Amino acid sequence: MSTTAQTAPPSPLPAEHPSRWSSGPGAVLETRGLRHSYGDRSATTLALDGVDLAIAPAESLAIMGPSGCGKTTLLHILGGVLRPTSGSVLHLGRDLAGRSDAECTRLRRSSFGFVFQDGQLLPELTALENVVLPRMLGGARRSAATADARSWLDRLGLQGMHDRRPGQLSGGQAQRVAIARALAGRPSVVFADEPTGALDQSTGRAVLDVLTAACHDAGASLVMVTHDPAIAASCERTIAMRDGRIAQEFTREGSELARGMGAVREGAWA
């Protein structure tokens, strides 16, 4: 499938090229003709306008674009949080539209992990309990969920902090807990919405390194929304959205990513 927009993006963005991820077979997630609008007949805002996208197993993908371009809406639809107005979202070949709300909830608990900008940890629970709770809600036994949670917290450098509550953790430590929570259920895809946005540059870089390495080690795909070109450059592929469409795509192969990120820095997407 093509990710070519109906209107060409402005210079100095590089010309588009065929995507090696643009065909569906083997994709962990795929969208076909995805459209989404908000509002009613008297006032409708088109957030997504015919998005075709395929995400490979264990691929890391960054989604960039100006505010209002549809990137967060796309992330929420891919994660089964929001249903599209039209079009298809396939997880391992099965359309999410054919699933009930209860099935989508089970899918999010069993196959998807989420990391948010502010972590969204429960303040009254310890770090360990924040990781254990979603696993138990998904049907895991407490003993197994606790063992997995301890293992992930330790792997992410949080030894000795299992019993601390979020208010007793630094911003970077809290985001590591959120990453452990996202990965403890062995998801096929981790969705991250501005995961370093609330952190200083050095802490954000460290958290990003932890996130990408952990997803790689777990064999999980990573889909990340970010405004930061340096953050996007850590992913294998970056798509730039504009007016609800995928307007450009860059990969780490060759020099196209550097050129594309340069265009973003120069304000082509501001």
Secondary structure, DSSP 8 states (H G I E B T S, - for coil): -----SS---TTS------TT-S-TT-SEEEEEEEEEEEETTEEEEEEEEEEEEE-TT-EEEEE--TTSSHHHHHHHHTTSS--SEEEEEETTEEGGGS-HHHHHHHHHHHEEEEETT----TTS-HHHHHHHHHHHTT--HHHHHHHHHHHHHHTT-TT-TT--GGGS-HHHHHHHHHHHHHHT--SEEEEESTTTTS-HHHHHHHHHHHHHHHHHHT-EEEEE-S-HHHHTTSSEEEEEETTEEEEEEESSTTHHHHHHHHHHTTTT-
